Amino acid sequence: FTSEDKGQKRMAFLKRQLPSWVSVALFGLSLSILCLLVFPISTYYDTDHEIPPITTTHSAGWSRDSVIVYNTFKFFAWGLALFILVLPTCLGKLGLVTELLGGHIWAPLAKLTYGAYLIHMLYPQALLTSTDATTFYYHTSHTLGMWLVFTVGSYFWAAILWLVVECPAGNLQKMVMTSIMRPPVKRKLTDAQPLNNASKIIRSPRAFNAAANNNL
């Protein structure tokens, strides 16, 4: 057996053995981990200072050790939560979640996500530099408003780059790779070709005389 066959057998075994309540529990655990990573950050700005902190390690509501522990394990915990979320859907469980995550509405965003990822650091810097509206302290409403502007703007410019650069380049790559990987076309003889050759032979005087001599 190949490694692919072994993997398929293991997935089929897990699909048969994994109860539905375990899938629901894993889904709840995944959401809990994601919420614990996102929402407790607000307590970081719980400080007695008049001006909230603008750095990640000083003058904050968290101690330095707490900040180090959070920054060390947050990426691992985020990946683990996504793994726990996706695993039941790969096993054919959580049909509603699978339909929601696999909906056609996510297709346009999926095509623009990489472009938005490349732009989302350059666009805010350009916008803040051109407007000169940088704040020197934290304010929740202002931060959420700027987040909305940065997100929508990043996807807007990502859509333009996808239409102008990424989509045409992808089509050109597909055409080139198709022409390279396409097997050579073998010419097939049709039913009309032998008849045409036979008619040419019969119409030829030399072939006609040779056929007549053979009959004699």
Accessible surface in RSA format (square Angstrom, percent):
REM  Atomic radii and reference values for relative SASA: ProtOr
REM  Chains: A
REM  Algorithm: Lee & Richards
REM  Probe-radius: 1.40
REM  Slices: 20
REM RES _ NUM      All-atoms   Total-Side   Main-Chain    Non-polar    All polar
REM                ABS   REL    ABS   REL    ABS   REL    ABS   REL    ABS   REL
RES PHE A   1   176.56  88.3 108.99  67.5  67.57 175.8 117.20  71.1  59.36 169.9
RES THR A   2    84.57  60.2  78.44  79.5   6.13  14.6  79.73 107.1   4.84   7.3
RES SER A   3    98.76  83.5  82.29 109.8  16.47  37.9  49.82 106.1  48.94  68.6
RES GLU A   4   119.73  68.7 109.01  82.5  10.72  25.5  43.83  84.8  75.90  62.0
RES ASP A   5    55.65  39.0  54.23  54.0   1.42   3.4   9.45  22.2  46.20  46.1
RES LYS A   6   107.16  52.3 105.36  64.6   1.79   4.3  50.17  45.2  56.99  60.7
RES GLY A   7    29.31  36.1   0.00   N/A  29.31  36.1  28.70  78.8   0.61   1.4
RES GLN A   8   108.37  60.6  99.75  72.9   8.62  20.5  40.73  86.7  67.65  51.3
RES LYS A   9   116.65  56.9 109.16  67.0   7.49  17.8  84.77  76.3  31.88  34.0
RES ARG A  10   164.10  68.9 161.46  82.3   2.64   6.3  53.84  73.6 110.27  66.8
RES MET A  11    71.90  37.2  70.86  46.9   1.04   2.5  50.72  43.1  21.18  28.1
RES ALA A  12    42.78  39.3  36.96  57.0   5.82  13.2  41.88  59.0   0.90   2.4
RES PHE A  13   104.89  52.5 104.89  65.0   0.00   0.0 104.89  63.6   0.00   0.0
RES LEU A  14    76.07  42.4  76.07  54.4   0.00   0.0  76.07  53.4   0.00   0.0
RES LYS A  15   109.98  53.7 106.06  65.1   3.92   9.3  53.23  47.9  56.74  60.4
RES ARG A  16   167.03  70.1 130.76  66.7  36.27  86.4  72.65  99.3  94.38  57.2
RES GLN A  17   105.71  59.1  87.25  63.8  18.47  44.0  18.94  40.3  86.78  65.8
RES LEU A  18    30.44  17.0  25.26  18.1   5.18  13.0  27.99  19.7   2.45   6.6
RES PRO A  19    56.61  41.3  45.76  41.7  10.85  39.4  56.61  46.7   0.00   0.0
RES SER A  20    77.18  65.2  71.36  95.2   5.82  13.4  41.34  88.0  35.85  50.2
RES TRP A  21   179.59  72.1 170.64  82.6   8.95  21.0 160.01  85.3  19.58  31.8
RES VAL A  22    32.71  21.5  32.71  29.6   0.00   0.0  32.71  28.4   0.00   0.0
RES SER A  23     1.34   1.1   1.34   1.8   0.00   0.0   1.34   2.8   0.00   0.0
RES VAL A  24    90.15  59.3  88.38  80.0   1.77   4.3  88.38  76.8   1.77   4.8
RES ALA A  25    54.62  50.2  38.46  59.4  16.16  36.8  49.82  70.2   4.80  12.7
RES LEU A  26    40.63  22.6  40.63  29.1   0.00   0.0  40.63  28.5   0.00   0.0
RES PHE A  27    52.55  26.3  52.55  32.6   0.00   0.0  52.55  31.9   0.00   0.0
RES GLY A  28    31.42  38.7   0.00   N/A  31.42  38.7  30.15  82.7   1.27   2.8
RES LEU A  29    89.45  49.8  82.89  59.3   6.56  16.5  87.10  61.2   2.35   6.3
RES SER A  30     0.00   0.0   0.00   0.0   0.00   0.0   0.00   0.0   0.00   0.0
RES LEU A  31    78.41  43.7  78.35  56.0   0.07   0.2  78.41  55.1   0.00   0.0
RES SER A  32    56.89  48.1  49.69  66.3   7.20  16.6  27.16  57.8  29.73  41.7
RES ILE A  33    32.15  18.3  31.88  23.8   0.27   0.7  32.15  23.2   0.00   0.0
RES LEU A  34    28.42  15.8  27.97  20.0   0.45   1.1  28.38  19.9   0.04   0.1
RES CYS A  35    60.72  45.9  57.60  64.2   3.12   7.3  19.27  48.8  41.45  44.7
RES LEU A  36   120.52  67.1 113.22  81.0   7.30  18.3 113.42  79.7   7.10  19.1
RES LEU A  37    23.64  13.2  21.93  15.7   1.71   4.3  21.93  15.4   1.71   4.6
RES VAL A  38    73.01  48.0  66.88  60.5   6.13  14.8  67.24  58.4   5.77  15.7
RES PHE A  39   140.03  70.1 133.17  82.5   6.85  17.8 136.52  82.8   3.51  10.0
RES PRO A  40    48.28  35.2  42.81  39.0   5.48  19.9  48.28  39.9   0.00   0.0
RES ILE A  41    67.03  38.1  67.03  49.9   0.00   0.0  67.03  48.3   0.00   0.0
RES SER A  42    80.24  67.8  62.25  83.1  17.99  41.4  49.69 105.8  30.55  42.8
RES THR A  43    70.70  50.3  66.47  67.4   4.23  10.1  63.22  84.9   7.48  11.3
RES TYR A  44    19.14   8.9  19.14  10.9   0.00   0.0  19.14  14.4   0.00   0.0
RES TYR A  45    70.19  32.8  56.68  32.3  13.50  35.1  20.32  15.3  49.87  61.5
RES ASP A  46   109.94  77.0  93.19  92.8  16.75  39.6  21.84  51.4  88.10  87.9
RES THR A  47    32.08  22.8   6.01   6.1  26.07  62.1   8.04  10.8  24.04  36.3
RES ASP A  48   153.67 107.6 119.20 118.6  34.46  81.5  42.60 100.3 111.07 110.8
RES HIS A  49   108.04  59.0  91.89  63.9  16.15  41.3  53.29  54.9  54.75  63.7
RES GLU A  50   175.79 100.9 139.53 105.6  36.26  86.3  61.32 118.6 114.46  93.5
RES ILE A  51   117.36  66.8 109.02  81.2   8.34  20.1 109.59  78.9   7.77  21.1
RES PRO A  52    34.09  24.8  31.83  29.0   2.26   8.2  31.83  26.3   2.26  14.0
RES PRO A  53     8.20   6.0   0.03   0.0   8.17  29.7   4.99   4.1   3.21  19.9
RES ILE A  54   129.89  73.9  90.83  67.7  39.06  94.1  99.94  72.0  29.94  81.3
RES THR A  55    66.24  47.1  56.63  57.4   9.61  22.9  60.50  81.3   5.74   8.7
RES THR A  56    92.60  65.9  90.75  92.0   1.85   4.4  68.10  91.5  24.50  37.0
RES THR A  57    43.91  31.2  34.22  34.7   9.68  23.1  24.25  32.6  19.66  29.7
RES HIS A  58   112.35  61.4 108.23  75.2   4.12  10.5  71.93  74.1  40.42  47.0
RES SER A  59    63.66  53.8  44.00  58.7  19.65  45.3  22.65  48.2  41.01  57.5
RES ALA A  60    22.60  20.8   0.53   0.8  22.07  50.2   0.53   0.7  22.07  58.5
RES GLY A  61    37.78  46.6   0.00   N/A  37.78  46.6   6.35  17.4  31.44  70.4
RES TRP A  62    53.43  21.4  40.78  19.7  12.64  29.7  38.67  20.6  14.76  23.9
RES SER A  63    65.37  55.2  50.18  67.0  15.19  35.0  52.11 111.0  13.26  18.6
RES ARG A  64   129.91  54.5 123.14  62.8   6.77  16.1  49.65  67.9  80.26  48.6
RES ASP A  65   103.73  72.7 101.90 101.4   1.83   4.3  29.47  69.4  74.26  74.1
RES SER A  66    51.40  43.4  42.15  56.3   9.25  21.3  20.57  43.8  30.83  43.2
RES VAL A  67     7.84   5.2   7.73   7.0   0.11   0.3   7.84   6.8   0.00   0.0
RES ILE A  68    85.86  48.9  83.38  62.1   2.49   6.0  85.69  61.7   0.17   0.5
RES VAL A  69    86.54  56.9  85.45  77.4   1.09   2.6  86.43  75.1   0.10   0.3
RES TYR A  70    48.81  22.8  42.07  23.9   6.75  17.6  41.97  31.5   6.84   8.4
RES ASN A  71    61.73  42.6  52.52  50.8   9.21  22.2  22.08  53.1  39.65  38.3
RES THR A  72    86.06  61.2  60.76  61.6  25.30  60.3  53.32  71.6  32.74  49.5
RES PHE A  73   117.66  58.9 117.49  72.8   0.18   0.5 117.61  71.3   0.06   0.2
RES LYS A  74    61.77  30.1  58.47  35.9   3.30   7.8  19.50  17.6  42.26  45.0
RES PHE A  75   151.43  75.8 141.42  87.6  10.01  26.0 143.13  86.8   8.30  23.8
RES PHE A  76   143.22  71.7 131.34  81.4  11.88  30.9 140.49  85.2   2.73   7.8
RES ALA A  77    21.77  20.0  21.16  32.7   0.61   1.4  21.77  30.7   0.00   0.0
RES TRP A  78   107.65  43.2 107.65  52.1   0.00   0.0  92.99  49.6  14.66  23.8
RES GLY A  79    36.75  45.3   0.00   N/A  36.75  45.3  30.87  84.7   5.88  13.2
RES LEU A  80    72.26  40.2  66.47  47.6   5.79  14.5  70.23  49.3   2.03   5.5
RES ALA A  81     0.00   0.0   0.00   0.0   0.00   0.0   0.00   0.0   0.00   0.0
RES LEU A  82    72.83  40.6  72.68  52.0   0.15   0.4  72.83  51.1   0.00   0.0
RES PHE A  83   121.36  60.7 114.32  70.8   7.04  18.3 120.54  73.1   0.82   2.3
RES ILE A  84    17.48   9.9  17.15  12.8   0.33   0.8  17.48  12.6   0.00   0.0
RES LEU A  85    23.35  13.0  23.26  16.6   0.09   0.2  23.35  16.4   0.00   0.0
RES VAL A  86    69.57  45.8  69.57  63.0   0.00   0.0  69.57  60.4   0.00   0.0
RES LEU A  87    46.53  25.9  44.10  31.5   2.43   6.1  46.35  32.5   0.18   0.5
RES PRO A  88     0.02   0.0   0.02   0.0   0.00   0.0   0.02   0.0   0.00   0.0
RES THR A  89    24.00  17.1  12.90  13.1  11.10  26.4   6.36   8.5  17.64  26.7
RES CYS A  90    78.69  59.5  45.52  50.8  33.17  78.0  15.75  39.9  62.94  67.9
RES LEU A  91     4.55   2.5   2.44   1.7   2.11   5.3   4.55   3.2   0.00   0.0
RES GLY A  92    54.04  66.6   0.00   N/A  54.04  66.6  24.23  66.5  29.81  66.8
RES LYS A  93    44.67  21.8  40.77  25.0   3.90   9.3  14.90  13.4  29.77  31.7
RES LEU A  94    33.28  18.5  16.68  11.9  16.60  41.7  24.92  17.5   8.36  22.5
RES GLY A  95    44.59  55.0   0.00   N/A  44.59  55.0  33.53  92.0  11.07  24.8
RES LEU A  96   148.74  82.8 139.97 100.1   8.78  22.1 141.97  99.7   6.77  18.2
RES VAL A  97    23.01  15.1  22.39  20.3   0.63   1.5  23.01  20.0   0.00   0.0
RES THR A  98    58.42  41.6  55.02  55.8   3.40   8.1  55.05  73.9   3.37   5.1
RES GLU A  99   127.79  73.4 112.68  85.2  15.11  36.0  45.31  87.6  82.48  67.3
RES LEU A 100   115.19  64.1 107.44  76.9   7.75  19.5 113.76  79.9   1.43   3.8
RES LEU A 101    90.24  50.3  71.10  50.9  19.14  48.1  71.69  50.3  18.55  49.9
RES GLY A 102    61.18  75.5   0.00   N/A  61.18  75.5  33.41  91.7  27.77  62.2
RES GLY A 103    25.35  31.3   0.00   N/A  25.35  31.3  19.30  53.0   6.05  13.5
RES HIS A 104   171.44  93.7 159.74 111.0  11.70  29.9 110.76 114.2  60.67  70.6
RES ILE A 105   130.00  74.0 115.56  86.1  14.44  34.8 123.70  89.1   6.29  17.1
RES TRP A 106   108.50  43.5 107.98  52.3   0.52   1.2 107.91  57.5   0.59   1.0
RES ALA A 107    48.58  44.7  40.10  61.9   8.49  19.3  47.62  67.1   0.96   2.5
RES PRO A 108    77.86  56.7  73.78  67.3   4.08  14.8  77.58  64.1   0.28   1.8
RES LEU A 109    77.83  43.3  77.83  55.7   0.00   0.0  77.83  54.7   0.00   0.0
RES ALA A 110    69.98  64.3  45.68  70.5  24.30  55.3  52.34  73.7  17.64  46.7
RES LYS A 111   113.47  55.4 102.48  62.9  10.99  26.2  61.55  55.4  51.92  55.3
RES LEU A 112    28.12  15.7  27.18  19.4   0.94   2.4  28.12  19.8   0.00   0.0
RES THR A 113    67.79  48.2  67.10  68.0   0.70   1.7  57.94  77.8   9.86  14.9
RES TYR A 114   139.73  65.2 136.33  77.6   3.40   8.8 100.06  75.2  39.67  48.9
RES GLY A 115    11.84  14.6   0.00   N/A  11.84  14.6  11.63  31.9   0.21   0.5
RES ALA A 116     6.35   5.8   6.09   9.4   0.26   0.6   6.20   8.7   0.15   0.4
RES TYR A 117   137.36  64.1 127.81  72.7   9.55  24.9  85.25  64.1  52.11  64.2
RES LEU A 118    93.48  52.1  78.92  56.5  14.56  36.6  82.16  57.7  11.31  30.4
RES ILE A 119    21.45  12.2  21.45  16.0   0.00   0.0  21.45  15.4   0.00   0.0
RES HIS A 120    75.34  41.2  73.12  50.8   2.21   5.7  51.97  53.6  23.37  27.2
RES MET A 121   118.38  61.3 116.18  76.9   2.20   5.2  95.80  81.5  22.58  29.9
RES LEU A 122   129.41  72.1 126.36  90.4   3.05   7.7 127.03  89.2   2.38   6.4
RES TYR A 123    44.75  20.9  40.16  22.8   4.59  11.9  24.88  18.7  19.87  24.5
RES PRO A 124    17.39  12.7  17.39  15.9   0.00   0.0  17.39  14.4   0.00   0.0
RES GLN A 125   108.91  60.9 108.41  79.2   0.50   1.2  35.41  75.4  73.50  55.7
RES ALA A 126    62.81  57.8  50.46  77.9  12.35  28.1  59.19  83.4   3.63   9.6
RES LEU A 127    42.89  23.9  39.65  28.4   3.24   8.1  42.60  29.9   0.29   0.8
RES LEU A 128    40.02  22.3  38.27  27.4   1.75   4.4  38.41  27.0   1.61   4.3
RES THR A 129   109.93  78.2  85.22  86.4  24.71  58.9  73.80  99.1  36.13  54.6
RES SER A 130    90.32  76.3  48.35  64.5  41.97  96.7  51.54 109.7  38.78  54.3
RES THR A 131    75.17  53.5  48.15  48.8  27.01  64.4  52.31  70.3  22.85  34.5
RES ASP A 132   128.09  89.7 105.18 104.7  22.91  54.2  28.58  67.3  99.51  99.2
RES ALA A 133    50.76  46.7  38.58  59.5  12.18  27.7  48.16  67.8   2.60   6.9
RES THR A 134    74.67  53.1  58.67  59.5  16.00  38.1  48.36  65.0  26.32  39.8
RES THR A 135    57.40  40.8  37.03  37.5  20.37  48.5  28.75  38.6  28.65  43.3
RES PHE A 136   161.24  80.7 153.05  94.8   8.19  21.3 155.98  94.6   5.26  15.1
RES TYR A 137   119.52  55.8 112.62  64.1   6.90  18.0  68.94  51.8  50.58  62.4
RES TYR A 138    67.58  31.6  55.38  31.5  12.21  31.8  37.67  28.3  29.91  36.9
RES HIS A 139    94.51  51.7  90.54  62.9   3.98  10.2  60.85  62.7  33.67  39.2
RES THR A 140    75.27  53.5  72.44  73.4   2.83   6.7  50.85  68.3  24.42  36.9
RES SER A 141    72.12  60.9  58.52  78.1  13.59  31.3  51.49 109.6  20.63  28.9
RES HIS A 142    67.12  36.7  57.72  40.1   9.40  24.1  54.90  56.6  12.22  14.2
RES THR A 143    59.94  42.6  56.42  57.2   3.52   8.4  50.46  67.8   9.48  14.3
RES LEU A 144   110.65  61.6 107.48  76.9   3.17   8.0 107.73  75.7   2.92   7.8
RES GLY A 145    33.72  41.6   0.00   N/A  33.72  41.6  32.41  89.0   1.30   2.9
RES MET A 146    40.08  20.8  39.80  26.3   0.28   0.7  18.73  15.9  21.34  28.3
RES TRP A 147   153.07  61.4 149.60  72.4   3.47   8.1 127.83  68.2  25.24  40.9
RES LEU A 148   102.45  57.1 102.44  73.3   0.01   0.0 102.44  71.9   0.01   0.0
RES VAL A 149    68.60  45.1  63.03  57.1   5.57  13.4  67.82  58.9   0.78   2.1
RES PHE A 150    40.10  20.1  39.76  24.6   0.33   0.9  39.94  24.2   0.15   0.4
RES THR A 151    44.87  31.9  39.31  39.8   5.57  13.3  37.95  51.0   6.93  10.5
RES VAL A 152    91.31  60.1  87.13  78.9   4.18  10.1  90.44  78.6   0.87   2.4
RES GLY A 153     8.47  10.4   0.00   N/A   8.47  10.4   7.95  21.8   0.52   1.2
RES SER A 154     3.06   2.6   3.06   4.1   0.00   0.0   2.64   5.6   0.42   0.6
RES TYR A 155    64.16  30.0  62.96  35.8   1.20   3.1  37.27  28.0  26.89  33.1
RES PHE A 156   114.56  57.3 107.63  66.7   6.93  18.0 113.96  69.1   0.61   1.7
RES TRP A 157   115.09  46.2 115.09  55.7   0.00   0.0 106.36  56.7   8.72  14.2
RES ALA A 158     2.27   2.1   0.13   0.2   2.14   4.9   0.13   0.2   2.14   5.7
RES ALA A 159    31.22  28.7  30.77  47.5   0.45   1.0  31.16  43.9   0.06   0.2
RES ILE A 160    61.72  35.1  61.16  45.6   0.57   1.4  61.72  44.4   0.00   0.0
RES LEU A 161    84.78  47.2  84.59  60.5   0.19   0.5  84.59  59.4   0.18   0.5
RES TRP A 162    59.30  23.8  58.77  28.4   0.53   1.2  50.03  26.7   9.27  15.0
RES LEU A 163   117.65  65.5 101.82  72.8  15.83  39.8 102.09  71.7  15.56  41.9
RES VAL A 164   100.64  66.2  82.48  74.7  18.16  43.8  86.78  75.4  13.87  37.6
RES VAL A 165    86.08  56.6  81.82  74.1   4.25  10.3  84.84  73.7   1.23   3.3
RES GLU A 166    81.85  47.0  74.87  56.6   6.98  16.6  38.19  73.9  43.66  35.6
RES CYS A 167    39.63  30.0  33.34  37.2   6.30  14.8   6.61  16.7  33.02  35.6
RES PRO A 168    54.91  40.0  50.09  45.7   4.82  17.5  54.27  44.8   0.64   4.0
RES ALA A 169    52.84  48.6  45.22  69.8   7.62  17.3  48.40  68.2   4.44  11.8
RES GLY A 170    32.78  40.4   0.00   N/A  32.78  40.4  28.21  77.4   4.57  10.2
RES ASN A 171    74.99  51.7  73.95  71.5   1.04   2.5  20.72  49.9  54.28  52.5
RES LEU A 172   111.46  62.1 111.37  79.7   0.09   0.2 111.46  78.3   0.00   0.0
RES GLN A 173   119.12  66.6 112.75  82.4   6.37  15.2  33.26  70.8  85.86  65.1
RES LYS A 174   138.63  67.6 132.16  81.1   6.47  15.4  86.20  77.6  52.42  55.8
RES MET A 175   127.92  66.2 117.79  78.0  10.13  24.1 102.36  87.0  25.56  33.9
RES VAL A 176    81.08  53.4  78.35  70.9   2.74   6.6  81.08  70.5   0.00   0.0
RES MET A 177    92.01  47.6  91.39  60.5   0.62   1.5  70.66  60.1  21.35  28.3
RES THR A 178    62.88  44.7  55.86  56.6   7.02  16.7  46.62  62.6  16.26  24.6
RES SER A 179    74.55  63.0  51.58  68.8  22.97  52.9  42.74  91.0  31.81  44.6
RES ILE A 180   116.22  66.1  90.04  67.1  26.19  63.1  95.38  68.7  20.84  56.6
RES MET A 181   138.76  71.9 116.46  77.1  22.30  53.1  99.94  85.0  38.82  51.4
RES ARG A 182   150.14  63.0 129.50  66.0  20.64  49.1  41.53  56.8 108.62  65.8
RES PRO A 183    99.86  72.8  91.76  83.6   8.09  29.4  97.09  80.2   2.76  17.2
RES PRO A 184   120.72  88.0  99.16  90.4  21.55  78.3 110.85  91.5   9.87  61.3
RES VAL A 185   136.05  89.5 101.92  92.3  34.12  82.2 106.68  92.7  29.37  79.6
RES LYS A 186   173.66  84.7 158.21  97.1  15.45  36.8 106.16  95.6  67.50  71.9
RES ARG A 187   207.35  87.1 171.64  87.5  35.71  85.0  74.47 101.8 132.88  80.5
RES LYS A 188   171.59  83.7 157.13  96.4  14.46  34.4 103.35  93.0  68.25  72.7
RES LEU A 189   143.05  79.7 114.21  81.7  28.84  72.5 114.21  80.2  28.84  77.6
RES THR A 190    77.55  55.2  69.83  70.8   7.72  18.4  69.78  93.7   7.78  11.8
RES ASP A 191   130.01  91.1 120.01 119.5  10.00  23.6  40.22  94.7  89.79  89.5
RES ALA A 192    56.20  51.7  52.66  81.3   3.54   8.1  54.62  76.9   1.58   4.2
RES GLN A 193    42.23  23.6  41.16  30.1   1.07   2.5  23.65  50.3  18.58  14.1
RES PRO A 194    71.67  52.2  63.88  58.2   7.79  28.3  67.61  55.8   4.06  25.2
RES LEU A 195   129.00  71.8 124.95  89.4   4.05  10.2 125.20  87.9   3.80  10.2
RES ASN A 196    78.70  54.3  78.21  75.6   0.49   1.2  14.81  35.6  63.89  61.8
RES ASN A 197    81.81  56.4  80.31  77.6   1.51   3.6  21.43  51.6  60.38  58.4
RES ALA A 198    43.10  39.6  39.81  61.4   3.29   7.5  42.63  60.0   0.47   1.2
RES SER A 199    35.59  30.1  30.94  41.3   4.65  10.7  27.87  59.3   7.72  10.8
RES LYS A 200   141.69  69.1 132.82  81.5   8.86  21.1  83.05  74.8  58.64  62.5
RES ILE A 201   106.59  60.7 103.60  77.2   2.99   7.2 106.58  76.7   0.01   0.0
RES ILE A 202   120.18  68.4 111.18  82.8   9.00  21.7 114.75  82.6   5.43  14.7
RES ARG A 203   193.90  81.4 165.41  84.3  28.49  67.8  62.63  85.6 131.27  79.6
RES SER A 204    42.97  36.3  37.10  49.5   5.87  13.5  23.39  49.8  19.59  27.4
RES PRO A 205   101.50  74.0  95.32  86.9   6.18  22.5 101.50  83.8   0.00   0.0
RES ARG A 206   204.90  86.0 198.13 101.0   6.77  16.1  79.08 108.1 125.82  76.3
RES ALA A 207    29.84  27.4  17.93  27.7  11.91  27.1  24.90  35.1   4.94  13.1
RES PHE A 208   125.69  62.9 122.74  76.0   2.95   7.7 125.33  76.0   0.36   1.0
RES ASN A 209    85.53  59.0  84.34  81.5   1.19   2.9  21.95  52.8  63.58  61.5
RES ALA A 210    50.28  46.2  44.17  68.2   6.11  13.9  49.23  69.3   1.05   2.8
RES ALA A 211    52.15  48.0  45.79  70.7   6.37  14.5  50.78  71.5   1.37   3.6
RES ALA A 212    39.67  36.5  34.38  53.0   5.29  12.0  38.54  54.3   1.13   3.0
RES ASN A 213   101.19  69.8  87.16  84.2  14.03  33.8  25.47  61.3  75.71  73.2
RES ASN A 214   125.64  86.6  94.23  91.1  31.41  75.6  29.45  70.9  96.19  93.0
RES ASN A 215   131.52  90.7  95.74  92.5  35.78  86.2  30.33  73.0 101.19  97.8
RES LEU A 216   181.95 101.3 122.49  87.6  59.46 149.5 138.47  97.2  43.48 117.0
END  Absolute sums over single chains surface
CHAIN  1 A    17495.8      15232.3       2263.5      12343.4       5152.4
END  Absolute sums over all chains
TOTAL         17495.8      15232.3       2263.5      12343.4       5152.4
